[in-house]
């Protein structure tokens, strides 16, 4: 059973694997979305800020928000290597166990703000680990024709987690005890619900097949055709299965000739390793410094300054916009390619950030209430325009840089260094995330809405990085993406025209790489049997049988 996508079969198992694994993004979104609301709940502030009417110490607030990202920096580095040793699936299970430990520490907190912070630090290790392991597992397992969209569902589930956490916090933020005092259930319930998401991901992933590329690198090549066929819903003798199997075995054989890899290899010039390491870190930094988490981490605080609307309702609106507009982004990634989406998205976000910051600085007013100063927008119309600008900005992010970065990142790495390069790139995401979470309260206190101009400048830089350095990887196998980056004639700005050696387009079912394999000595035994003894050429490849 399968459906045809760009003329190639894709089975239901591929969609199941892609969607279930994306629950790792849901955990990220759930924790990201709730913290902005938790820090404004009366009982949470009574226990950890000194009182419901007290203003947070900016450093304590920054630590509670930002330590999740600090933990994720470590998690991103260990997630991919764990996957190299234990397998992609088991690395996801390990991440779920760590996530549960962090939640227990947070839920058990009483009055010590640093206990909440430590719990978020441990939870962050889990989320960072999953953010490296999940997209890598997806990209190595699902067919190339749907790889962009399915890897992008990681970001879709991030947005779903954010939205549902907003709705949950809205439902619990007024909980009271028997004496009509604020109840700890206001914040304990949203945190505790996270246990369910970890169980769904950790248990469900064991029903999925292991990454065929990881199995091949472990010498378990006999399992690879069966998994590839399962992903496509066809028999193992289908041309697409044979083609991908041959690509994988060829690449693994080439890697074995090169020997073992180390972290230091990521910073060498050979096979453009350094280029791709820096590129991965750069686009992950760019995703965070687009400004998206400025709105999601501190959305309640920002929109209390902008409008009289219930800030929780405003966040739900923004979360719904974020989720709803991610869906067309998944389609666009495979339809228009990674580069086009990222370039258009960077330009679009720049425009709306400039509008947001310009209106905010034009109408900002500092008022003092109970001895505490805060910044507000003096014009109601200006406040509404700022919310609209934020919605259009989020739309641009959700359809492009949200899913697009994860899809591009899952494809560009050197196959031998994929785990390490992916880990370092994801670490870059979390370093940037930590900086946003930790320093934003202090920066916002100093420059207020002009902060938007900083993010606008980052969007311009993002545009330039993508245009000059990121290659178009849509509709290529991971092995062919590597070949493209090594092609001395390929350039980022015309890479959409690049095709695999021997192919006339990226949609060719069976590129003619058999002769190249034979010349290099990489031909698998199943295909080598078809060699013409007289002239040494490989013949009848499409009829080669796989065990």
C-alpha positions as CSV (number, residue, x, y, z in Angstrom):
1,X,0.0,0.0,0.0
2,X,1.4,3.4,-1.0
3,X,0.7,6.8,-2.6
4,X,2.7,8.3,-5.4
5,X,4.6,11.5,-4.6
6,X,6.5,13.0,-7.5
7,X,6.1,9.7,-9.3
8,X,7.6,7.6,-6.5
9,X,5.9,5.4,-4.0
10,X,5.6,6.4,-0.3
11,X,4.1,4.1,2.2
12,X,2.0,4.9,5.3
13,X,4.8,3.8,7.6
14,X,6.9,6.8,6.4
15,X,4.2,9.2,7.5
16,X,3.7,7.4,10.8
17,X,7.4,7.5,11.5
18,X,7.7,11.2,10.6
19,X,4.7,12.3,12.6
20,X,5.4,10.2,15.7
21,X,9.1,11.2,15.9
22,X,8.0,14.8,15.7
23,X,6.6,14.5,19.2
24,X,10.1,15.5,20.2
25,X,9.3,18.9,18.9
26,X,6.0,18.9,20.8
27,X,7.9,18.5,24.1
28,X,10.1,21.5,23.1
29,X,7.0,23.6,22.2
30,X,5.1,22.6,25.3
31,X,7.9,23.8,27.6
32,X,8.6,26.9,25.5
33,X,5.0,28.0,25.4
34,X,4.2,27.6,29.1
35,X,7.1,29.4,30.7
36,X,5.9,32.9,29.7
37,X,2.5,32.2,31.3
38,X,3.9,30.4,34.4
39,X,6.1,33.4,35.4
40,X,3.0,35.6,35.4
41,X,0.8,33.3,37.5
42,X,0.0,34.5,41.0
43,X,1.0,31.3,42.9
44,X,4.2,30.9,40.9
45,X,5.2,34.5,41.7
46,X,4.2,34.2,45.4
47,X,6.5,31.2,45.7
48,X,9.4,32.2,43.5
49,X,9.3,36.0,43.0
50,X,8.4,37.1,46.5
51,X,4.8,38.0,45.8
52,X,2.0,38.1,43.2
53,X,2.4,41.9,42.9
54,X,6.2,41.8,42.9
55,X,8.2,42.4,39.8
56,X,10.6,39.6,38.9
57,X,14.3,40.2,39.5
58,X,15.5,40.3,35.9
59,X,18.4,37.9,36.5
60,X,16.3,35.3,38.3
61,X,13.6,35.6,35.6
62,X,16.3,35.2,32.9
63,X,17.7,32.1,34.6
64,X,14.3,30.4,35.0
65,X,13.6,31.0,31.4
66,X,17.0,30.5,30.0
67,X,18.4,27.5,31.8
68,X,16.3,25.2,29.7
69,X,18.3,26.4,26.7
70,X,21.6,26.0,28.7
71,X,20.7,22.3,29.3
72,X,19.7,21.9,25.7
73,X,23.2,23.0,24.6
74,X,24.7,20.0,26.4
75,X,21.8,17.8,25.2
76,X,22.4,18.7,21.6
77,X,26.0,17.7,21.8
78,X,25.3,14.3,23.4
79,X,22.0,13.5,21.5
80,X,23.6,12.7,18.2
81,X,26.6,10.7,19.5
82,X,24.2,8.6,21.7
83,X,22.3,7.9,18.5
84,X,25.6,6.8,16.8
85,X,26.2,4.3,19.6
86,X,22.8,3.1,20.7
87,X,20.8,3.7,17.5
88,X,18.6,6.6,16.5
89,X,15.5,5.2,18.3
90,X,17.2,4.5,21.6
91,X,18.6,8.0,21.7
92,X,15.1,9.3,21.5
93,X,14.0,6.9,24.4
94,X,16.9,8.2,26.5
95,X,15.8,11.7,25.9
96,X,12.3,10.9,27.1
97,X,13.6,9.4,30.3
98,X,15.7,12.6,31.0
99,X,12.7,14.7,30.3
100,X,10.6,12.9,32.9
101,X,13.3,13.4,35.6
102,X,13.3,17.1,34.9
103,X,9.6,17.4,35.2
104,X,9.6,15.6,38.5
105,X,12.0,18.1,39.9
106,X,9.9,21.1,38.7
107,X,6.6,19.7,39.9
108,X,8.1,19.0,43.4
109,X,9.3,22.6,43.8
110,X,8.0,24.6,46.8
111,X,9.6,27.9,47.3
112,X,13.1,27.7,45.9
113,X,13.3,29.3,42.5
114,X,16.6,27.5,41.8
115,X,14.8,24.1,42.1
116,X,12.6,25.1,39.2
117,X,15.6,26.4,37.3
118,X,17.5,23.1,37.9
119,X,14.5,21.1,36.8
120,X,14.3,23.2,33.6
121,X,18.1,22.7,33.1
122,X,17.6,18.9,33.2
123,X,14.5,19.1,31.0
124,X,16.6,21.2,28.6
125,X,19.2,18.4,28.3
126,X,16.4,16.1,27.1
127,X,14.9,18.6,24.7
128,X,18.3,19.5,23.2
129,X,19.1,15.8,22.8
130,X,15.7,15.2,21.0
131,X,16.2,18.3,18.8
132,X,19.4,16.6,17.5
133,X,18.2,13.0,17.4
134,X,14.6,13.4,16.0
135,X,15.3,15.3,12.7
136,X,18.3,13.2,12.0
137,X,16.3,10.0,12.5
138,X,13.6,11.3,10.3
139,X,15.9,12.4,7.5
140,X,17.7,9.0,7.5
141,X,14.5,7.0,7.4
142,X,11.8,8.6,5.3
143,X,11.8,8.7,1.5
144,X,13.5,11.8,-0.1
145,X,10.3,12.8,-2.0
146,X,8.6,13.7,1.4
147,X,11.7,14.3,3.5
148,X,11.4,18.0,3.5
149,X,7.8,18.1,4.7
150,X,8.1,15.2,7.2
151,X,11.3,16.6,8.8
152,X,9.5,20.0,8.9
153,X,6.7,18.4,10.9
154,X,9.2,18.6,13.8
155,X,8.6,22.4,13.7
156,X,4.8,21.8,13.2
157,X,4.7,19.9,16.5
158,X,6.8,22.6,18.2
159,X,4.0,25.0,17.3
160,X,1.3,22.6,18.4
161,X,3.0,22.2,21.7
162,X,3.2,26.0,22.1
163,X,-0.5,26.5,21.2
164,X,-1.8,23.7,23.5
165,X,0.4,24.9,26.4
166,X,-1.1,28.4,25.9
167,X,-4.6,27.0,26.1
168,X,-3.8,24.9,29.1
169,X,-2.2,27.8,31.0
170,X,-5.2,29.9,30.2
171,X,-7.5,27.3,31.7
172,X,-5.4,26.9,34.9
173,X,-4.1,30.4,35.6
174,X,-7.1,31.3,37.9
175,X,-7.2,28.1,39.9
176,X,-7.7,28.7,43.6
177,X,-7.6,26.6,46.8
178,X,-10.4,26.1,49.3
179,X,-9.7,29.5,50.8
180,X,-10.0,31.2,47.4
181,X,-6.2,31.8,47.4
182,X,-4.1,31.1,44.3
183,X,-3.4,27.4,44.0
184,X,-0.2,25.7,43.0
185,X,-2.3,23.8,40.5
186,X,-2.1,26.9,38.4
187,X,1.5,25.9,37.3
188,X,1.9,22.3,38.5
189,X,-0.9,21.0,36.2
190,X,0.7,22.4,33.0
191,X,4.1,21.0,33.9
192,X,2.7,17.6,35.0
193,X,0.8,17.1,31.8
194,X,4.2,16.9,30.1
195,X,4.6,13.4,31.5
196,X,2.0,12.1,29.0
197,X,3.8,13.5,26.0
198,X,7.1,11.9,27.0
199,X,5.4,8.5,27.4
200,X,3.7,8.7,24.0
201,X,7.0,9.5,22.3
202,X,9.2,7.1,24.2
203,X,6.8,4.2,23.9
204,X,5.7,4.9,20.4
205,X,9.2,5.2,18.9
206,X,9.9,1.6,19.7
207,X,7.2,0.6,17.2
208,X,9.1,2.3,14.4
209,X,11.9,0.8,12.4
210,X,15.6,1.8,13.0
211,X,17.3,4.2,10.6
212,X,18.5,2.1,7.6
213,X,21.6,4.3,7.3
214,X,22.6,3.6,10.9
215,X,22.0,-0.1,10.4
216,X,24.2,0.0,7.3
217,X,27.0,1.7,9.2
218,X,26.7,-1.1,11.8
219,X,27.2,-3.8,9.2
220,X,23.6,-4.9,9.3
221,X,23.0,-4.3,5.6
222,X,20.7,-7.3,5.2
223,X,18.0,-5.3,7.2
224,X,18.3,-2.2,5.0
225,X,16.2,-3.2,1.9
226,X,13.4,-4.5,4.1
227,X,13.1,-1.1,5.9
228,X,13.4,0.9,2.7
229,X,10.7,-1.1,1.2
230,X,8.5,-0.7,4.3
231,X,9.0,3.0,4.1
232,X,7.7,3.0,0.5
233,X,5.0,0.4,0.9
234,X,6.5,-1.7,-1.9
235,X,8.5,-4.9,-2.4
236,X,12.2,-5.0,-1.9
237,X,12.8,-5.4,-5.7
238,X,11.2,-2.0,-6.5
239,X,13.7,0.3,-8.5
240,X,13.4,3.0,-5.8
241,X,14.4,0.6,-3.1
242,X,17.3,-0.7,-5.2
243,X,18.5,2.8,-6.0
244,X,18.5,4.0,-2.4
245,X,20.1,0.8,-1.2
246,X,22.9,1.1,-3.7
247,X,23.5,4.8,-2.7
248,X,23.6,3.8,1.0
249,X,26.0,0.9,0.5
250,X,28.2,2.9,-1.7
251,X,28.5,5.7,0.8
252,X,29.1,3.4,3.7
253,X,31.9,1.6,1.8
254,X,33.5,4.9,0.9
255,X,33.3,6.0,4.6
256,X,35.0,2.8,5.7
257,X,37.9,3.5,3.4
258,X,38.3,6.9,4.9
259,X,38.5,5.4,8.5
260,X,36.9,6.5,11.7
261,X,35.9,10.2,12.3
262,X,36.4,12.4,15.3
263,X,35.0,15.7,16.4
264,X,38.2,17.4,15.1
265,X,37.2,16.2,11.6
266,X,34.3,18.6,11.6
267,X,36.8,21.5,11.5
268,X,38.9,20.2,8.7
269,X,38.8,21.5,5.1
270,X,38.6,17.9,3.6
271,X,35.2,17.3,2.0
272,X,34.2,20.8,3.0
273,X,33.6,19.7,6.6
274,X,34.4,23.0,8.1
275,X,32.2,24.8,5.6
276,X,29.3,22.7,6.5
277,X,29.9,22.8,10.2
278,X,29.9,26.6,10.2
279,X,26.9,26.7,7.9
280,X,24.8,24.5,10.1
281,X,25.6,26.6,13.2
282,X,24.9,29.8,11.3
283,X,21.4,28.9,10.1
284,X,20.5,27.6,13.5
285,X,21.7,30.8,15.1
286,X,19.7,32.6,12.4
287,X,16.5,30.8,13.2
288,X,16.6,31.9,16.9
289,X,17.8,35.4,16.2
290,X,15.0,35.9,13.8
291,X,13.2,37.0,17.0
292,X,10.5,34.3,17.2
293,X,11.2,33.4,20.8
294,X,11.1,37.1,21.8
295,X,7.4,36.8,21.2
296,X,6.9,33.3,22.7
297,X,9.1,33.6,25.8
298,X,8.0,37.1,26.7
299,X,4.7,37.4,24.9
300,X,2.6,38.0,28.0
301,X,4.9,40.8,29.1
302,X,5.2,42.4,25.7
303,X,1.4,42.4,24.9
304,X,0.5,43.7,28.4
305,X,2.5,46.7,27.3
306,X,0.8,47.0,23.9
307,X,-2.9,46.4,24.5
308,X,-5.6,46.0,27.1
309,X,-6.6,42.7,25.7
310,X,-6.2,39.7,28.0
311,X,-2.5,38.8,27.3
312,X,-3.3,35.0,27.5
313,X,-5.9,35.4,24.7
314,X,-3.3,37.3,22.7
315,X,-0.8,34.5,23.1
316,X,-3.4,31.9,22.1
317,X,-4.1,34.0,18.9
318,X,-0.4,34.1,18.1
319,X,0.0,30.4,18.8
320,X,-2.9,29.6,16.5
321,X,-1.4,31.7,13.8
322,X,2.0,30.0,14.3
323,X,0.4,26.5,14.1
324,X,-2.0,27.2,11.2
325,X,0.5,28.8,8.9
326,X,3.1,26.0,9.4
327,X,1.0,23.6,7.4
328,X,1.5,25.4,4.0
329,X,5.1,25.7,4.9
330,X,5.5,21.9,4.9
331,X,4.1,21.7,1.4
332,X,6.2,24.7,0.2
333,X,9.5,23.1,1.3
334,X,9.1,20.2,-1.2
335,X,7.3,22.3,-3.9
336,X,9.6,25.3,-4.0
337,X,12.7,24.1,-2.3
338,X,14.6,25.0,0.9
339,X,16.5,28.0,-0.4
340,X,13.5,29.8,-1.9
341,X,11.4,29.4,1.3
342,X,14.2,30.6,3.5
343,X,15.1,33.6,1.3
344,X,11.5,34.8,1.0
345,X,10.9,34.2,4.7
346,X,13.9,36.3,5.7
347,X,12.8,39.2,3.6
348,X,9.2,39.0,4.8
349,X,10.2,38.9,8.5
350,X,12.5,41.8,8.1
351,X,9.7,44.0,6.8
352,X,7.3,43.2,9.7
353,X,10.0,43.5,12.4
354,X,10.8,47.0,11.1
355,X,7.1,48.0,11.2
356,X,6.7,46.5,14.8
357,X,9.8,48.3,16.1
358,X,9.0,51.6,14.4
359,X,5.5,51.8,15.7
360,X,6.6,50.7,19.2
361,X,9.4,53.3,19.5
362,X,7.2,56.0,18.0
363,X,4.4,55.5,20.6
364,X,6.3,54.1,23.6
365,X,5.6,55.6,27.0
366,X,7.1,54.8,30.4
367,X,4.6,54.8,33.3
368,X,5.1,54.1,37.0
369,X,2.7,52.0,39.0
370,X,3.3,51.3,42.7
371,X,6.9,52.5,42.3
372,X,7.6,50.1,39.4
373,X,8.1,51.5,35.9
374,X,7.0,49.7,32.7
375,X,6.8,50.6,29.0
376,X,3.5,50.8,27.3
377,X,2.2,51.9,23.9
378,X,0.3,55.2,24.2
379,X,-1.8,54.7,21.0
380,X,-4.4,51.9,20.9
381,X,-4.3,51.9,17.1
382,X,-0.5,51.6,17.3
383,X,-0.8,48.7,19.7
384,X,-3.2,46.9,17.4
385,X,-0.9,47.5,14.4
386,X,2.0,46.0,16.5
387,X,0.0,42.9,17.2
388,X,-0.9,42.6,13.5
389,X,2.8,43.0,12.6
390,X,3.7,40.3,15.1
391,X,1.1,38.0,13.5
392,X,2.5,38.6,10.0
393,X,6.0,38.1,11.3
394,X,5.0,34.8,12.9
395,X,3.3,33.7,9.6
396,X,6.5,34.3,7.7
397,X,8.5,32.4,10.3
398,X,6.1,29.5,10.5
399,X,5.9,28.9,6.7
400,X,9.7,29.3,6.1
401,X,12.4,29.5,8.8
402,X,10.4,27.4,11.3
403,X,10.3,24.1,9.3
404,X,12.8,25.0,6.7
405,X,15.9,25.2,8.9
406,X,15.2,21.7,10.3
407,X,14.8,20.3,6.8
408,X,17.9,21.9,5.4
409,X,20.0,21.0,8.4
410,X,18.9,17.4,8.2
411,X,20.4,17.1,4.7
412,X,23.5,19.2,4.3
413,X,26.0,17.3,6.6
414,X,28.8,15.0,5.5
415,X,27.3,11.5,6.0
416,X,30.3,10.3,8.0
417,X,30.1,13.3,10.3
418,X,26.3,13.7,10.3
419,X,25.8,13.0,14.0
420,X,28.6,15.3,15.1
421,X,27.8,18.2,12.7
422,X,24.1,17.9,13.5
423,X,24.8,18.0,17.2
424,X,27.0,21.1,16.9
425,X,24.5,22.9,14.7
426,X,21.7,22.2,17.1
427,X,23.9,23.3,19.9
428,X,24.2,26.6,18.1
429,X,20.4,26.8,18.1
430,X,20.3,26.4,21.8
431,X,23.1,28.8,22.6
432,X,21.2,31.4,20.7
433,X,18.0,30.3,22.4
434,X,19.7,30.7,25.8
435,X,21.0,34.2,24.9
436,X,17.4,35.3,23.9
437,X,15.9,33.8,27.1
438,X,18.6,35.1,29.5
439,X,19.4,38.5,28.1
440,X,16.1,39.7,26.7
441,X,14.7,40.9,30.1
442,X,17.7,43.2,30.6
443,X,17.9,44.3,26.9
444,X,14.1,45.0,26.8
445,X,14.4,47.0,30.0
446,X,17.0,49.2,28.2
447,X,15.9,49.7,24.6
448,X,12.3,48.5,24.8
449,X,10.6,48.1,21.4
450,X,13.7,49.1,19.5
451,X,14.8,45.5,20.2
452,X,12.8,44.7,17.0
453,X,15.4,46.5,14.9
454,X,18.1,44.1,16.2
455,X,16.1,41.1,15.0
456,X,15.4,42.9,11.7
457,X,19.2,43.2,11.1
458,X,19.6,39.5,11.9
459,X,16.9,38.7,9.2
460,X,19.0,40.6,6.7
461,X,22.1,38.7,7.6
462,X,20.1,35.4,7.4
463,X,19.1,36.3,3.8
464,X,22.7,36.8,2.8
465,X,23.9,33.6,4.5
466,X,21.3,31.5,2.7
467,X,21.8,33.1,-0.7
468,X,25.6,32.8,-0.8
469,X,26.2,29.6,1.2
470,X,23.2,27.2,1.5
471,X,22.8,24.6,-1.4
472,X,19.4,23.5,-2.5
473,X,18.9,19.9,-1.3
474,X,15.3,19.2,-2.3
475,X,14.5,15.9,-4.0
476,X,18.0,14.5,-3.6
477,X,19.1,11.5,-1.6
478,X,21.3,12.3,1.4
479,X,24.2,10.7,-0.4
480,X,23.7,12.9,-3.5
481,X,23.5,16.0,-1.4
482,X,27.0,15.2,-0.2
483,X,28.1,14.8,-3.8
484,X,26.7,18.2,-4.6
485,X,28.6,19.9,-1.8
486,X,31.8,18.3,-3.1
487,X,31.2,19.3,-6.7
488,X,33.7,22.1,-7.4
489,X,31.5,23.5,-10.1
490,X,28.4,23.8,-7.9
491,X,27.5,27.1,-6.3
492,X,24.9,27.9,-3.7
493,X,23.0,30.4,-5.9
494,X,22.6,28.0,-8.8
495,X,22.5,24.7,-6.9
496,X,18.8,24.2,-7.7
497,X,20.0,23.2,-11.2
498,X,22.4,20.6,-10.0
499,X,21.6,16.9,-10.8
500,X,23.3,13.7,-9.7
501,X,25.9,12.2,-12.0
502,X,24.3,10.4,-14.9
503,X,20.8,11.8,-14.1
504,X,18.8,14.2,-16.3
505,X,16.8,15.6,-13.4
506,X,16.4,15.2,-9.6
507,X,13.3,13.1,-10.2
508,X,15.1,10.3,-12.0
509,X,14.2,7.0,-10.4
510,X,17.5,5.3,-11.2
511,X,20.6,7.5,-11.7
512,X,23.3,5.7,-13.5
513,X,25.9,5.4,-10.8
514,X,26.7,1.7,-11.3
515,X,29.8,2.3,-13.4
516,X,31.1,4.8,-10.9
517,X,30.6,2.3,-8.0
518,X,32.4,-0.4,-10.0
519,X,35.4,1.8,-10.8
520,X,35.8,2.8,-7.1
521,X,35.3,-0.8,-5.9
522,X,32.1,0.0,-3.9
523,X,29.6,-2.3,-5.8
524,X,27.5,-4.4,-3.4
525,X,27.8,-8.1,-3.9
526,X,24.1,-8.3,-5.0
527,X,24.8,-5.9,-7.9
528,X,28.4,-7.0,-8.7
529,X,27.0,-10.4,-9.8
530,X,25.4,-8.6,-12.7
531,X,28.8,-7.4,-14.1
532,X,29.5,-8.2,-17.7
533,X,32.6,-10.4,-17.5
534,X,33.7,-9.4,-21.0
535,X,34.0,-5.7,-20.7
536,X,33.7,-5.0,-16.9
537,X,30.6,-2.9,-17.3
538,X,27.6,-3.3,-14.9
539,X,24.5,-4.4,-16.8
540,X,20.9,-5.1,-16.0
541,X,21.1,-3.2,-12.7
542,X,17.3,-2.7,-12.4
543,X,16.9,-6.5,-12.3
544,X,19.5,-7.0,-9.6
545,X,18.1,-9.0,-6.7
546,X,18.4,-7.9,-3.1
547,X,18.5,-10.4,-0.2
